[in-house]
Amino acid sequence: MPSISYSEIRGSKLLIMGDVNTGKTMMTKELFDEAIESDLGEVTVIDMAPRSFIVEGISFGGVLVELGDCDVRCLMS
Protein backbone atom coordinates (compact mmCIF):
# COMPACT_ATOMS: atom_id res chain seq x y z
CA MET A 1 0.00 0.00 0.00
CA PRO A 2 1.33 3.46 -0.83
CA SER A 3 1.89 5.84 2.04
CA ILE A 4 -0.50 8.77 2.34
CA SER A 5 -1.06 11.32 5.08
CA TYR A 6 -4.29 12.67 6.50
CA SER A 7 -3.31 16.22 5.51
CA GLU A 8 -3.23 15.12 1.85
CA ILE A 9 -6.80 13.79 1.92
CA ARG A 10 -8.51 16.04 4.45
CA GLY A 11 -11.84 17.23 3.08
CA SER A 12 -11.86 14.51 0.43
CA LYS A 13 -13.46 11.15 0.00
CA LEU A 14 -11.05 8.21 -0.04
CA LEU A 15 -11.64 4.63 -1.15
CA ILE A 16 -9.04 2.14 0.05
CA MET A 17 -9.18 -1.16 -1.78
CA GLY A 18 -6.80 -3.99 -2.49
CA ASP A 19 -6.08 -7.68 -2.21
CA VAL A 20 -6.16 -9.68 1.00
CA ASN A 21 -3.39 -8.94 3.53
CA THR A 22 -2.08 -5.85 1.75
CA GLY A 23 -2.51 -3.41 4.65
CA LYS A 24 -5.88 -1.75 3.97
CA THR A 25 -7.04 -1.89 7.59
CA MET A 26 -3.64 -0.74 8.88
CA MET A 27 -3.64 2.19 6.44
CA THR A 28 -7.14 3.15 7.59
CA LYS A 29 -6.10 2.97 11.24
CA GLU A 30 -3.00 5.10 10.63
CA LEU A 31 -5.03 7.75 8.79
CA PHE A 32 -7.65 7.72 11.52
CA ASP A 33 -5.01 8.07 14.26
CA GLU A 34 -3.48 11.02 12.40
CA ALA A 35 -6.92 12.60 12.00
CA ILE A 36 -7.55 12.31 15.74
CA GLU A 37 -4.33 14.23 16.45
CA SER A 38 -5.44 17.10 14.22
CA ASP A 39 -8.75 18.89 13.86
CA LEU A 40 -11.04 16.01 12.98
CA GLY A 41 -14.07 17.80 11.67
CA GLU A 42 -16.66 15.34 10.42
CA VAL A 43 -15.45 11.79 9.77
CA THR A 44 -17.45 8.86 8.45
CA VAL A 45 -15.85 5.43 8.23
CA ILE A 46 -17.57 2.89 5.98
CA ASP A 47 -16.11 -0.50 6.88
CA MET A 48 -17.14 -3.14 4.36
CA ALA A 49 -14.77 -5.86 5.57
CA PRO A 50 -16.28 -9.13 6.75
CA ARG A 51 -15.68 -10.40 10.27
CA SER A 52 -12.30 -12.09 10.35
CA PHE A 53 -12.03 -15.75 9.41
CA ILE A 54 -9.22 -18.16 8.56
CA VAL A 55 -8.98 -20.44 5.52
CA GLU A 56 -5.99 -22.74 5.10
CA GLY A 57 -4.02 -20.72 7.64
CA ILE A 58 -4.66 -17.37 5.93
CA SER A 59 -6.56 -14.70 7.85
CA PHE A 60 -9.24 -12.78 5.95
CA GLY A 61 -11.38 -9.81 6.92
CA GLY A 62 -11.37 -7.91 10.16
CA VAL A 63 -13.24 -4.78 11.06
CA LEU A 64 -12.25 -1.57 12.82
CA VAL A 65 -13.61 -1.97 16.31
CA GLU A 66 -11.76 0.63 18.37
CA LEU A 67 -12.49 4.04 16.95
CA GLY A 68 -11.71 5.79 20.20
CA ASP A 69 -13.72 8.41 22.00
CA CYS A 70 -14.30 10.63 18.97
CA ASP A 71 -17.34 11.91 17.16
CA VAL A 72 -17.09 9.48 14.27
CA ARG A 73 -19.87 7.86 12.30
CA CYS A 74 -18.97 4.24 11.52
CA LEU A 75 -21.09 2.32 9.02
CA MET A 76 -20.42 -1.40 8.82
CA SER A 77 -21.61 -4.01 6.36
Contacts in CASP RR format, 6 or more apart in sequence:
PFRMAT RR
TARGET T0000
AUTHOR 0000-0000-0000
METHOD contacts of the structure
MODEL  1
MPSISYSEIRGSKLLIMGDVNTGKTMMTKELFDEAIESDLGEVTVIDMAP
RSFIVEGISFGGVLVELGDCDVRCLMS
1 16 0 8 1.000
1 18 0 8 1.000
1 22 0 8 1.000
1 23 0 8 1.000
1 24 0 8 1.000
1 26 0 8 1.000
1 27 0 8 1.000
4 27 0 8 1.000
4 31 0 8 1.000
5 31 0 8 1.000
5 34 0 8 1.000
6 31 0 8 1.000
6 34 0 8 1.000
6 35 0 8 1.000
6 38 0 8 1.000
7 34 0 8 1.000
7 38 0 8 1.000
9 31 0 8 1.000
10 35 0 8 1.000
10 38 0 8 1.000
14 31 0 8 1.000
16 24 0 8 1.000
16 27 0 8 1.000
16 28 0 8 1.000
17 24 0 8 1.000
18 24 0 8 1.000
20 58 0 8 1.000
20 60 0 8 1.000
20 61 0 8 1.000
21 58 0 8 1.000
21 59 0 8 1.000
24 49 0 8 1.000
25 49 0 8 1.000
25 61 0 8 1.000
25 62 0 8 1.000
25 64 0 8 1.000
28 45 0 8 1.000
28 64 0 8 1.000
29 64 0 8 1.000
32 43 0 8 1.000
32 45 0 8 1.000
32 64 0 8 1.000
32 67 0 8 1.000
32 72 0 8 1.000
35 43 0 8 1.000
36 68 0 8 1.000
36 70 0 8 1.000
40 70 0 8 1.000
40 71 0 8 1.000
40 72 0 8 1.000
42 71 0 8 1.000
42 73 0 8 1.000
43 70 0 8 1.000
43 71 0 8 1.000
43 72 0 8 1.000
43 73 0 8 1.000
44 72 0 8 1.000
44 73 0 8 1.000
44 74 0 8 1.000
44 75 0 8 1.000
45 64 0 8 1.000
45 67 0 8 1.000
45 72 0 8 1.000
45 73 0 8 1.000
45 74 0 8 1.000
45 75 0 8 1.000
46 75 0 8 1.000
46 76 0 8 1.000
47 63 0 8 1.000
47 64 0 8 1.000
47 74 0 8 1.000
47 75 0 8 1.000
47 76 0 8 1.000
47 77 0 8 1.000
48 76 0 8 1.000
48 77 0 8 1.000
49 61 0 8 1.000
49 62 0 8 1.000
49 63 0 8 1.000
49 77 0 8 1.000
50 60 0 8 1.000
50 61 0 8 1.000
50 62 0 8 1.000
50 63 0 8 1.000
50 77 0 8 1.000
51 61 0 8 1.000
51 62 0 8 1.000
51 63 0 8 1.000
52 59 0 8 1.000
52 60 0 8 1.000
52 61 0 8 1.000
52 62 0 8 1.000
52 63 0 8 1.000
53 59 0 8 1.000
53 60 0 8 1.000
53 61 0 8 1.000
54 60 0 8 1.000
63 76 0 8 1.000
64 74 0 8 1.000
67 74 0 8 1.000
END
